[in-house]
Amino acid sequence: MFKIAVAGTGYVGLVAGVCFAEVGHQVICVDIDDHKVKMMKQGISPIFEAGLEELMRKNYKAGRLDYTTDYVSAYKAADAIFIGVGTPEQPDGSANLSYIATVARQIAENIEKDCLVVVKSTVPVGTNDKVEQFINDFLVNDVKVEVASNPEFLAQGTAVYDTLHAKRIIIGTESKWAENMLMQIYEPFKLPIVSVNRRSAEMIKYASNDFLALKISYMNDIANLCELVGADIQDVAKGMSFDDRIGSKFLNAGIGYGGSCFPKDTKALEYLARQNGYEFRTVKAAIEVNADQKTLLFKKASRRLITFHGLKVAVLGLTFKPGTDDLREAPSLENIPLLLEQGADIYAYDPVGMDNFKRKYPEGAANGSGSITYVNGPEEALNGANVCFIFTEWGEIKAVKPAEYKAKMRTPLVYDGRNLYEVSTMKEAGVEYYSVGRK
Ligand code: UDX
């Protein structure tokens, strides 16, 4: 078993650290935020993630997992240091690597024995070469440092499960020493390992994420065409799904992909291509389709209504998908400002995302002419509403029966971005219902 330090306790770092401890390694998670460290020591996770706190408490108690702000001691003692800090998107689509650079420098200045540095954060192809060079340039002691790439493929909401039951572990190394060490670190997971060079590993991450983003945008394009020609996207997707070359997953049309990965990684790959003098037309198209798709329902509703001014608008779901409190690139963030600008009085509900949303849009009158109120359940949002928008497919929202829209709303006009209901059932219930890719 190895002594592992993990830099960064966001989705990537914390989940990796906890899972390494769970399989028996000695793990110390490093974060600059003292308050966060104190909370984690009490078993409180800074992120909302199923099963995470349970494993944090179990492994902390067993002495295999700890948290610290003292990176000097943590890095000094480590056999391997995993970097899981953020690489946020910059306005031009490139990745901001300053957090990685900070950690790399701290590593270089403090390690006292040979050490493998493993980059888990998603970074542009070629970054790991630069990180290795950077660490060696700043190295204080006479020790061997190598950098390996080990991208993760976890989805938010199922991050712990995805890590412990990953479809594959990708390791990108440039020496037998680094490859063997990573193989040994991952041996207890008993999962398929694909060992390639560093640049291929970096590319596998982008190629995989962007392929899924393309798949979603393709289905959204097909859905939009279905509406125009009278086909039904769900029947079309079902028919496609039996072909195992296509597969049954990620065929759901809707109001576009959000979250921390697909939007960022599509733009980053497009940027990488541009930097290398190549026009990445497919990914560019996926980005464009997604941008339009996010406000599709608002555009549909704007054609149907004279104005949103003074209308009571129910909003069901704020997060980019169910199972997370994350709002990054969520369609709600595109639509709510438009509705407020147009004077809508919004009554919003989300089972876990409301606190985060309130920080961006505090309750009360907004800068435009509209207002936003946060409520305790779907029924309260629907009460007396003139129009309803469904942005996230939370179980609780799916559970609202068609008859309840008719009974609770002043005018049962529903715009559903997640195709939660059968069109015919909503019609029978007396609801005027608009969804995606269906008549
Ligand atoms: C994704 C990848 O799944 C994961 O492997 C990668 O490491 C990080 O990015 P995540 O962003 O957490 O994970 O969520 P995911 O469940 O993949 O959904 C991403 C977005 O696509 C959501 O906005 C979701 O609503 C949308 N989506 C997904 C669709 O619109 N249709 C689908 O069929 C599937």
Residues whose N, C-alpha, C, O or C-beta is under 5 A from the ligand:
A	BS01	UDX	E152 F153 L154 A155 Q156 I216 F250 L251 N252 G254 G256 Y257 G258 G259 S260 C261 F262 F320 K321
